[in-house]
Amino acid sequence: MKMDWDSIINLRHELHKIPEKSFCEKFTSDTIKNYINKNTSWEIEELENNAFIVHCKPDNAPANDAIAFRADMDAVCAGGHNEPGHYCGHDGHSSILAGLAVSLYENRNRLDGNVYLVFQPAEETGKGALVCRDIIRDKNIKEIYGLHNIPGYRMGDVLIRKGTFACASTGISIKFTGTPSHAAYPDAGLNPCTSLAGLLIELQNLTKDMQSDGGIVMMTVIGIEAGSDNYGVSASEGTLRLTLRAERGVVFDELVSQIENKARIYAANGGFDIEIERIEPFPATENKDKSVEKVIKCAERLGLNVQELKEPMRWSEDFGYYLQECDGAFFGIGDGEDYAQLHTVQYEFPDEIIKNAVGLFTELALAAVPPADISDS
């Protein structure tokens, strides 16, 4: 039986029309499940928060170690009205995984073990993988794979890297609260502006020192808020907002810890109350070497061009939570050198890369047996 590529592309277009925010992916989830039920007889298991898994198991398959593949379903909020839209390509990722369900069903006579397809909510907030992560242990999953479309690289190329593929990151808000006063008597109050400015300079120096050890270490100032436009009142509250990134998880943890400790010291020395909040933390997505080698080998079997990246992606992915539990790898598929950037309203997932992605996932799932010919399957 030949793969109906048009139906997979049509599914992607259907999902594109119903973008939903993180943890609101009900219509998206239902649409994908309907497609899989229509085209396969695989078992679907519901999880919480619209997540679900598909169990691809041939008849009489032994209850051996399993392999898993994951796709994200949520949309990103971008543009002037901050409304959800598939500006990151999760409609494409979900369609690829649905296509894998069909591909494995058509190759079920060659499937000799358990395969789980994980349809995950809320990747954009970094919380969706935490909803699904327990299945790694519950289903005896020993390796897991995921992908992301990536503009700026030749269309259809496989982008892979040993070690970190995508950086750890978190937003962080540091709020100092002092005491208001008349602007004519600033000594009667407690104004945090000077302390926050001094803290920022020290944190910039700290980040530079940590960069000297090698690898990506970044601190981006998102904003500073303090006082008001009332020129008769000395400011009593101020907030410093940062985004922190690092290539390696241990370095990232140290960076966050030192920044929070220095903020507390500045607050204590100045007599300020302090509130620290971490916003949308993501772990580093750290690939396992043997899983990377498997991706490269399977891609080469299919005649796909492979690019081994010299540096990690600076953006983050909650797929890293799965890789804390088992072997696996996360990789990219090129959208085209001049393709619109992710998280912009000009972006839409390129249908042309779906076939390569489904083919590579299929090859990874069937890697224990002779390679499948999916060129026209």
N, C-alpha and C positions, 0 to 999 in steps of 0.2 A: 504494500500500500504506500502511495506517495504522500508526503507531507503536503498539507494544504496551507502553503505559506500565505496566501491571500487572507485566509481566515484569521491567522495570527496577527497580520497587519491590521485587519479590520477590528480585532479586539483592542489593539493599541490605540486606534482612533476613537473607539468607543470609550475607553478609559480616559483618554485625553479630554473628553467632553464633560467628565464628571469629577474634576479634581476636588479632593477633600483634605482638610487639615489633619495634622497628626492626631491620632486616636479618634478620628471621626470618619474612618474609611469604610462605612457600612456598604454603600452602594458599590464602591470599588471591589470590596471583598465578595459581595454577592455576584457581581458580574463575572469575576474570575472563576468562582466556583461553578457557576452555570456553564461556562465554557468547558471546564474540565469534565463536569458530569456529562455533558453532551458528547464529548469526543473520546472519553475513556471510561473505564469502570474501576478506576483506582479509588481507594477509600480516602475520604476527607475527614479530618478530625478538627473540631473547633477548639480554639484557644480563647483566652480573654482579649478584650479590646480589639475585636475584629480580626485578630490573627487566626490563621489556620495552617495546618500542615496536610500535605498529600503523601500518602504512603504508597509508593510504587513497589509492589511485591509480586513477583511471578508465582504461579501455582507451585506449591510444594517447596518453596524456597526455604532454606534453613534459617533459623533465627540467629544468624551470625552478626558480626559487626556491621554497622550501617555507615553509609555515606550520605551527606546532606548538601543541599544547594539552597541559597536564600535570595529572595528579592524583597525590595521595599515597595510600599504601596501608597504612601502619603504624598501630598503635594506641598510645594513651598509657597509661602506668601511673599509676593514681590509686586513691584509696580506701584503706581501712585495711590491706589485704593487698598493696598495690602490684602488683596483677595487671593485665595489659593489658586494656583495654576501649576501645571506640570512643566515648570521651568528648569527642572533638574533631571527629568527623564525617567522618573519612577514608573510611569505608564509603560515605557519600553522595557524596563527591568522585569516588571510583573508579566508582561506579554511573553518575554523570553522564557521565563520559568513555566508559564502555562504551555508554551510550545515544547519545552522539555518534557512535560507530563505526557503530551501526545507522542513525541518522539520515542520515549521509553515504552509507551504502550504498544507502539508499532514494532518495537524491537524487544518485546517482552520474552520472546523465545531465546534471546541472548542474554537476558538479565538473570543473573544467578544469585543475587543478594538484595538486601533491603536498601531502598533509596527513599529519602524524605525530602520533600520540597517545602521550604519554610516561607510562607507569605507573611511578611512582618509589617506592622504599623509603625508610625512615628520615628522614622530614622532621622528626620530633620531636627528633632529635639534631643536626639541621643538616648531616648528612653525605650524605644521599641524593642531593641534586642534584649533588654532586661525582661520583657514579657515572655520572650520565646526561649531564652537561654537554657532553661531547665530541661528542655527536650534533649539536649546533648547527652545528659546522663540518663534520662528516663528511657530514651530510645537506643541507648548503647551506640551513639554516633561517634565514630573514630576520626572522621575528617569532614570538613565543610568548606564549600567554595562559594564565592560571590563575585560580582563584577559591577563596574560602573562605566557608563559611557563617558568619554573624555574628549572635549574639543581641543584643537591645537595639534593633533597627531593624525597621521594618514588614516583615512577611513578603512576600518576593518582590521587594522593592526592590533595585535595582542600586546598589551603593556604590562610588564610584570617586574617584580623586584624582590630579591631576598631581603630579609629583615623587614624594616618598617616600610609599608606602602603608603600609609596616610598618618599624619601627625596626631598626637594627643592634643586636645585643646579644652579650654573652658573660658567662659566669661567670668569676670569677678568684679563685684561692686564693693567699694570700701567707703563707708559713710562715717564721718566725724560729726559729733553733735556737741556744741558748747553752750554758750549763754548769750542771748541778744543784749544789745545796749544801744543807747543813742550814739549816732556817729560822732558827736562832739566829745563823747566820753568813752572811747573804745576800751580804755583800761578797766572800765566797770563790767565789761563783758568778756567773752571768750570766743575769738574768731578763728576758725580752723583753716583759713585760706593759706597762710604762710606754712603751716605744718603740712598741709596736703602738697604744696609745691615742693617743699623739701623732701617729702616722701617720694614723690614722683622722680625727682632727680636721682635719689639713692636707688630706686628700683631700676631705673635705666642703666645705672652703673653695674648693678647686680646682674642684669641680663647680659650685658656685654662681657662680664667676667665668665659667665657660664658658657657663652658662645665660644670662648677661647679653647674649650675642651673638645670642640668638634661636634658636628651634627647640628641640626636646626634647633635653635632656641630663640623664641620671639616674644616680645611684649608689644602689643599695639594699644595706643591710647585711644579709646573710643570716645571719651568725653570727660569734662570736669564741670560739675554744677555746684554753684555756691552763691548764697545771697539772693538779692532781688534787685529790682530797678528803683527801690525806695532809697534815695541817697541820704536819708536821715537815719537809717538803721544799719548798724554794723552786722555783718553776716554772723550767724550762729550755727549754720549747718553747711556741710559740703560733702560731695560724693565724687570719688574718682572711679571711673569705669575703664576696665582693661580687658583685653583678650590675650590669653597666654597660649603659646604653642611650643611643643618640643617633639623631636623625632623619637626619642626613646622614653618609655614609660617611667623608668626610674629617675631619669633627669627631669621629666615633667613633674613628678611628685615632689622632688626636691625644690624645683622652681616655685611651685604653688606654696609649699610649706614656708619657704624663706620669705616670700612676699607677704604672706599673712602674718608671720612673726614680726617682720619689720613694721608693718602697719600697726600692730598692737603696741609695739614699743613707742612709736611716734604718738599714738593716742594717749598712752599712759604718761609720757613725758609732758604732753601739752595739757593734760587734765580733761581730755575729751572722752565721751562715751563713744563706743565704736560698734558698728554692725558690718559684718562681712558676709557676703552671699556669693556662692558659686552658681553660675547660670549656664545650663546646657553643657555639662561636662561630657567629653568624649575620650575614650581610651585610645592609645596608639594602636593602629592596625598592624600587628607584627606577624608577618608571614613565616611559616615554617619552611626551611630550606628544601626538604624532600618533597613537600607539596608544590613548591614553586617549580622544581625540576619536573614534576608530573605534568603541570600545566604546559610547560615548554615542550615536553615530549609529545603530548597530545596535540598541541597546536601544530607542531611540525608534521605530524602524521597527516593532518588535514591540509597541509600546504599553506598554512597561515603565516604571515610575517610576524615575527616576535621582536619586540624592542625591550631590552632590559634597561630599566631606568637607573640613572646614576644617583638621583636624589628622590626622597619621598615626595608625595603630594603634600602641600601645606594644609589643605583642607582636611577635615576629619570625617570619620565613618564609625558608626557604632558596631559595625561588623567585628571590631576588635574585641568586643565582649565574648563572642563565640570562640575566637582564637585563644582566649584565656583558658578555655575548657578542653580544647582538642586540637589536633593537627588541622591544617588547611591553608588556604591562600585566597587573597583578594587581588583581582587584577582589573585592568581596564581594556576597553575596546575603543579604538580611535574613531572620532566622529568626522574628522577631516581637518586639515591644517587651518583653514580659514572659517571654520564653523563658529556660529554664535556661542558666546560664553554661557556657562551654566548660571542659573539664578538671575537671568535677564529675561525680559518679556519677549525678546527676539528669538529665544531658544525654543526648539521643539525637537524631540527625539528623532534621529534619522532612521527610517524603516530599513534602509539598506544594510545596517549592521546586524539585524535580527538573525539572519541565517547563519552568519559566522558564530554568533553567540550561542544559539541553540545547538549548533554542531559541536562546538567545543565543550559545552556542558554535557552533551550526550557522550562524547568521547571520554570524558573524565569518568562518567558513570559506568561506562562499559570497558574501562581500561584494563580490566583483568582478563578480557577475552580479545580475540582478534579485532582490529579496528573496524568500525562501521563505515560504510560508504554512504554518506548523507548528501552527496553532491546533488542528487535528484530525488532523494527519499522523502 
